[in-house]
Amino acid sequence: MNISEKIRYIGVDDLDIDLFESQYDVPEGMSYNSYIILDEKVAVLDTVDRRKSEAWWNNLTESLQGREVDYLIVHHMEPDHAANIARMAKAFPSMKIVLSAAATKMIPNFFPTYDLSNQLLVVKESDTIALGEHTLQFIAAPMVHWPEVLMSYEQKEKVLFAADGFGKFGAICHEKRNADGTLADWACEARRYYFNIVGKYGMQVQNVLKKAAPLDIATIAPLHGPVLKDEDLAKAIKLYDTWSKYEPETEGVFVAYASIHGGTKEAAEKIVKMLKAKGCPKVAASDLTRDDMAEAIEDAFRYPTLVLCAASYDSGLFPPMHDFLWHLQIKNYQRRRFALLENGSWAPSAGKVMKEMVENMKDCEIVGPLVTIRSRMKESDLPQMEALVDAVLS
């Protein structure tokens, strides 16, 4: 993971964590990335989560070989990257803590028992810090995905330290590579990470991509996941451009369903079969009562069209579907097509609620008929279901 002789990786893997941010399943763990630049002056780029403080401190100490740290670069104040700021300040009292103006307001919130004000060095867009042969140039990246975020570009070795940008779920020790050395399926967990953590802020990501475009970037060093170079780097930038524009990535349809007693599930599975029979290039489906919500959000952003199938509940909408649509709303979901199927045994209400929630999303349209089934799908429901599928594929 070392980028070069002078720019080294000192991060750690966390294989014990089950939920990242107490909500996202991470069966292959997480990495907390930290880097060190050893030049005439020494810069440490971010710390790690307190869960792995000791392992990280050992990596730091081994790399320093008795040297002092001149600068601690704080790209992001979230605790999985900034938990050891006070420890660093105490160990290296002459060290400057380099951060954005917005981050200075967060320092006393996270470290109320320490006065770090004398060590803070505020930087802004295009400011630089010379370390010797290496120079860090700072890029303001507010709301990617917190307001204080900075990125930095090392000019000599052409490294973009991208904060939470270009990160992914999973420990680095679990990364697999193809025969040609490229990462195997980086996009899968990077996509789930992006849309659930950064996805709301597409406009801000676009702003940063425009700032980075004139730079000659040979390496992207994120705070989670593997360092990106060559073909992997090019693919990642292209995907980030697509994702942050809210454009669909894959041609096809995502069918999301929430069923209480199995009737809605049966209807959703029938729609999946109809779509495939009519030549839909790709059909993905998710049982919102059982499948990982973060993966459902990922697929919703991946495809241009969604089919929602849900049961009615308490004169409204079955909660797993309501939760799914609420997640899409808060992630700034937009520019997609929807088709709706509801189920209700005596007073169907799911369709009305789904329609209202979809209409509150930017540039989203509903196509085809609202299909209503009563408890169980019947032969008489099939023509309306087929009309819905035809509208989806038109």
C-alpha positions in Angstrom: 0.0 0.0 0.0 3.0 2.4 0.2 2.6 4.9 -2.6 6.4 5.6 -2.8 9.5 5.5 -0.7 8.6 8.9 0.7 4.8 8.6 0.9 3.8 5.6 3.0 0.6 4.0 4.2 0.2 3.8 7.9 -3.5 2.9 8.1 -5.2 -0.1 9.6 -7.9 -2.7 8.8 -10.8 -3.2 11.1 -12.0 -6.8 10.8 -14.0 -6.7 14.0 -16.6 -4.1 13.0 -20.0 -5.3 12.0 -21.8 -2.0 11.3 -20.1 1.0 9.9 -21.6 4.3 11.2 -23.8 1.9 13.3 -26.0 1.3 10.2 -24.1 -0.2 7.2 -23.3 -3.9 7.1 -19.6 -4.5 6.4 -19.1 -8.2 6.3 -15.5 -7.7 5.0 -14.6 -5.0 7.6 -13.3 -1.5 7.0 -10.0 0.2 6.4 -9.1 3.4 8.1 -6.5 5.0 5.9 -3.7 7.2 7.1 -0.5 8.3 5.2 2.8 9.8 6.1 5.1 11.9 3.9 8.8 11.7 5.0 10.7 14.7 3.6 12.7 17.5 5.2 9.5 18.0 7.2 7.1 15.2 8.1 3.4 15.3 7.4 0.9 12.8 8.7 -2.3 12.8 6.7 -5.2 12.0 9.0 -5.5 9.6 12.0 -7.8 6.7 12.4 -10.8 5.5 14.4 -10.3 5.0 18.1 -11.1 1.3 17.6 -7.7 0.9 16.0 -5.7 3.6 17.7 -2.9 1.4 19.1 -2.3 -0.5 15.8 -2.1 2.8 14.0 0.2 4.4 16.6 2.5 1.5 16.2 2.6 2.0 12.4 3.2 5.7 12.9 6.0 5.1 15.4 7.7 2.6 13.1 7.6 4.9 10.1 9.0 7.9 12.1 12.0 6.1 13.4 12.4 8.7 16.1 11.6 11.8 13.9 9.1 14.5 15.0 5.9 15.3 13.1 5.7 18.8 11.7 2.2 18.7 10.3 -0.9 16.7 10.9 -3.3 17.2 7.9 -6.9 16.9 8.9 -8.9 16.3 5.7 -12.1 15.3 7.6 -13.2 15.6 11.2 -15.4 12.5 11.3 -14.3 10.4 14.3 -13.2 7.4 12.1 -10.4 9.6 10.8 -9.8 12.2 13.5 -10.0 10.3 16.8 -6.3 10.7 17.5 -5.8 14.4 16.9 -5.4 15.3 20.6 -3.0 12.3 21.1 -0.9 13.6 18.3 -0.9 17.2 19.6 0.2 16.0 23.0 3.0 13.8 21.6 4.3 16.4 19.2 3.7 19.8 20.9 5.4 21.8 18.1 3.3 20.1 15.4 0.8 22.2 13.4 -2.7 20.8 12.9 -3.6 21.8 9.4 -7.3 22.1 8.7 -10.1 24.2 7.2 -11.7 27.1 9.0 -14.9 25.1 9.4 -13.0 22.3 11.1 -11.7 24.6 13.8 -15.2 25.0 15.1 -15.5 21.2 15.4 -12.2 20.7 17.3 -13.6 21.8 20.7 -16.7 19.7 20.1 -14.8 16.5 19.7 -12.0 17.3 22.1 -13.6 19.4 24.9 -10.9 18.7 27.5 -8.0 19.9 25.3 -7.0 23.4 24.2 -5.5 22.8 20.7 -5.9 26.4 19.5 -2.2 27.2 19.6 -1.4 24.4 17.2 -4.1 25.0 14.6 -3.1 26.2 11.1 -6.0 27.1 8.9 -5.7 26.6 5.1 -8.0 27.5 2.3 -8.4 26.8 -1.4 -5.1 26.6 -3.3 -2.9 27.2 -0.2 0.3 25.2 -0.2 2.6 23.7 2.4 6.2 22.9 1.3 7.7 19.8 3.0 11.0 19.8 1.0 10.8 18.0 -2.3 7.0 17.5 -1.7 4.4 20.2 -1.7 0.8 19.8 -0.6 -1.8 22.0 -2.4 -5.2 22.2 -0.7 -8.6 21.8 -2.3 -11.8 22.9 -0.5 -14.4 20.1 -0.7 -17.3 21.3 1.5 -20.2 18.9 1.9 -18.3 15.9 0.5 -19.8 14.9 2.8 -19.2 17.2 5.8 -18.9 21.0 5.6 -15.2 21.1 6.7 -13.7 18.7 4.3 -10.4 19.4 2.5 -8.6 17.4 -0.1 -4.9 17.8 -0.9 -2.8 17.3 -3.9 0.9 16.4 -3.6 2.5 18.1 -6.5 5.8 16.0 -6.9 4.3 12.5 -7.0 0.9 13.6 -8.2 -1.2 12.1 -5.4 -4.7 13.3 -4.6 -5.6 12.7 -1.0 -9.3 12.5 -1.5 -10.8 12.4 2.1 -14.0 10.2 2.0 -14.1 10.6 -1.8 -13.4 7.4 -3.8 -13.7 5.3 -0.7 -15.4 1.9 -0.3 -16.6 -0.6 2.2 -14.2 -3.5 3.1 -10.8 -4.0 4.6 -7.8 -3.7 2.3 -6.7 -7.2 3.2 -9.8 -8.6 1.5 -9.2 -6.7 -1.8 -8.9 -9.1 -4.7 -7.1 -8.3 -8.0 -7.4 -9.5 -11.5 -4.6 -11.2 -13.4 -3.5 -7.8 -14.9 -3.2 -6.3 -11.4 -6.4 -4.2 -11.5 -8.9 -4.3 -8.7 -11.6 -7.0 -9.0 -15.0 -5.4 -8.7 -14.0 -2.2 -6.9 -17.3 -0.6 -8.0 -19.6 -2.9 -6.1 -18.8 -1.8 -2.6 -17.6 1.7 -3.7 -21.1 2.3 -5.2 -22.9 1.2 -2.0 -20.5 3.4 0.0 -21.0 6.4 -2.3 -24.8 6.5 -2.6 -25.4 5.8 1.1 -22.8 8.2 2.5 -21.9 10.8 -0.1 -24.8 10.4 -2.6 -26.9 13.3 -1.4 -24.1 15.8 -2.4 -23.8 15.2 -6.1 -23.5 18.9 -7.0 -20.6 19.3 -4.5 -18.9 16.2 -5.8 -19.1 17.7 -9.3 -17.6 20.9 -8.1 -14.6 19.0 -6.7 -14.2 16.9 -9.9 -14.0 20.2 -11.8 -11.3 21.5 -9.5 -9.3 18.3 -9.8 -9.7 18.0 -13.6 -6.7 20.4 -14.4 -4.4 18.4 -12.0 -2.2 15.7 -13.3 -3.3 12.9 -11.0 -1.3 9.7 -10.9 -2.8 8.3 -7.7 -5.9 8.7 -5.6 -5.4 8.0 -1.9 -8.8 7.8 -0.1 -9.6 7.5 3.6 -11.3 4.1 3.1 -10.4 1.4 0.6 -7.5 0.8 -1.7 -5.2 3.4 -3.3 -6.2 3.9 -6.9 -3.8 4.1 -9.9 -3.8 3.7 -13.7 -6.8 1.9 -15.0 -8.5 1.7 -11.6 -8.2 5.4 -11.2 -9.6 6.2 -14.6 -12.6 3.9 -14.0 -13.3 5.4 -10.6 -13.3 9.0 -11.9 -15.6 8.0 -14.7 -18.0 6.4 -12.3 -17.9 9.3 -9.8 -18.8 11.6 -12.7 -21.8 9.4 -13.5 -22.9 8.9 -10.0 -22.6 12.6 -9.0 -24.7 13.7 -12.0 -27.5 11.3 -10.8 -27.3 9.5 -14.1 -28.1 5.8 -14.3 -25.1 3.6 -14.6 -26.7 0.4 -16.0 -29.5 -0.1 -18.4 -32.3 -2.1 -16.8 -35.0 -2.2 -14.1 -34.9 -2.5 -10.4 -37.9 -4.1 -8.7 -38.3 -3.3 -5.0 -41.0 -5.0 -3.1 -42.4 -5.1 0.5 -44.7 -8.0 1.2 -46.5 -8.9 4.4 -47.9 -12.4 3.8 -46.4 -13.2 0.4 -49.1 -11.9 -2.0 -47.1 -8.8 -3.0 -43.9 -10.8 -3.3 -45.6 -13.2 -5.7 -46.8 -10.3 -7.9 -43.3 -8.7 -7.8 -41.7 -12.0 -8.9 -44.2 -12.2 -11.7 -43.3 -8.7 -12.9 -39.6 -9.7 -12.9 -40.4 -12.7 -15.1 -42.5 -10.5 -17.5 -39.6 -8.0 -17.8 -37.1 -10.7 -18.6 -39.5 -12.4 -21.1 -39.9 -9.1 -22.9 -36.2 -8.6 -23.3 -35.2 -6.2 -20.4 -31.4 -6.2 -20.5 -31.0 -6.4 -16.7 -33.5 -7.0 -13.9 -32.5 -6.6 -10.3 -34.9 -7.2 -7.4 -34.9 -6.6 -3.7 -37.1 -7.9 -0.8 -37.1 -4.7 1.3 -38.3 -6.7 4.4 -35.1 -8.8 4.4 -32.4 -7.5 2.1 -29.8 -4.9 3.1 -31.3 -1.4 2.8 -28.0 0.1 1.7 -27.8 -2.3 -1.2 -31.4 -1.5 -2.2 -30.4 2.2 -2.2 -27.4 1.4 -4.3 -29.5 -0.4 -6.9 -32.1 2.3 -7.0 -29.4 4.8 -8.1 -27.8 2.3 -10.5 -30.8 1.8 -12.8 -33.0 4.3 -14.6 -36.4 2.7 -13.8 -37.9 1.3 -10.6 -40.9 -0.8 -10.1 -42.3 -0.5 -6.6 -44.6 -3.2 -5.2 -46.0 -2.8 -1.7 -48.7 -3.8 0.6 -51.1 -1.4 2.3 -50.7 -1.0 6.0 -52.7 1.0 8.6 -54.4 3.0 5.9 -51.0 3.9 4.5 -47.9 2.1 3.3 -46.1 -1.0 4.6 -43.1 0.5 6.6 -40.2 -1.2 4.8 -41.3 0.4 1.5 -41.9 3.7 3.3 -38.4 3.5 4.8 -36.9 2.8 1.4 -38.6 5.8 -0.3 -37.7 8.0 2.7 -34.1 7.0 2.3 -34.2 7.9 -1.4 -35.7 11.3 -0.6 -33.0 12.2 2.0 -30.3 11.1 -0.5 -31.6 13.6 -3.1 -32.8 10.9 -5.4 -33.8 12.3 -8.8 -34.1 11.8 -12.6 -35.7 8.4 -12.6 -38.9 6.6 -13.8 -41.2 4.7 -11.5 -44.0 2.2 -11.9 -46.3 1.2 -9.0 -48.2 -1.9 -7.8 -50.1 -1.9 -4.6 -51.8 -4.7 -2.6 -54.8 -4.2 -0.3 -57.3 -6.7 1.0 -60.1 -4.2 1.6 -59.0 -0.6 1.2 -55.8 -0.3 -0.9 -53.7 2.7 0.2 -50.1 1.9 -0.7 -50.3 3.4 -4.2 -51.4 6.8 -3.0 -48.6 7.1 -0.5 -45.9 5.8 -2.9 -47.2 8.3 -5.6 -47.0 11.2 -3.1 -43.4 10.2 -2.0 -42.2 9.8 -5.6 -43.7 13.1 -6.7 -41.7 14.8 -3.9 -38.5 13.7 -5.7 -36.8 15.9 -8.3 -37.5 15.1 -12.0 -39.1 11.7 -11.3 -42.1 10.5 -13.3 -44.6 7.7 -12.8 -45.3 5.5 -15.9 -48.0 3.0 -16.7 -51.1 2.2 -14.7 -51.3 1.9 -10.9 -51.8 -1.8 -10.6 -54.0 -2.9 -7.6 -54.2 -6.5 -6.5 -56.5 -7.7 -3.8 -54.7 -10.0 -1.4 -53.5 -12.5 -4.0 -52.6 -12.0 -7.7 -55.3 -13.4 -10.0 -55.6 -14.1 -13.7 -57.6 -11.0 -14.1 -54.7 -8.9 -12.8 -52.3 -10.0 -15.5 -53.4 -7.6 -18.3 -52.8 -4.5 -16.1 -49.5 -6.0 -14.9 -48.5 -6.5 -18.6 -49.5 -2.9 -19.4 -47.3 -1.7 -16.5 -44.3 -3.8 -17.9 -44.9 -2.4 -21.4 -44.9 1.2 -20.0 -41.6 0.5 -18.1 -40.0 -0.8 -21.3 -41.3 1.8 -23.6 
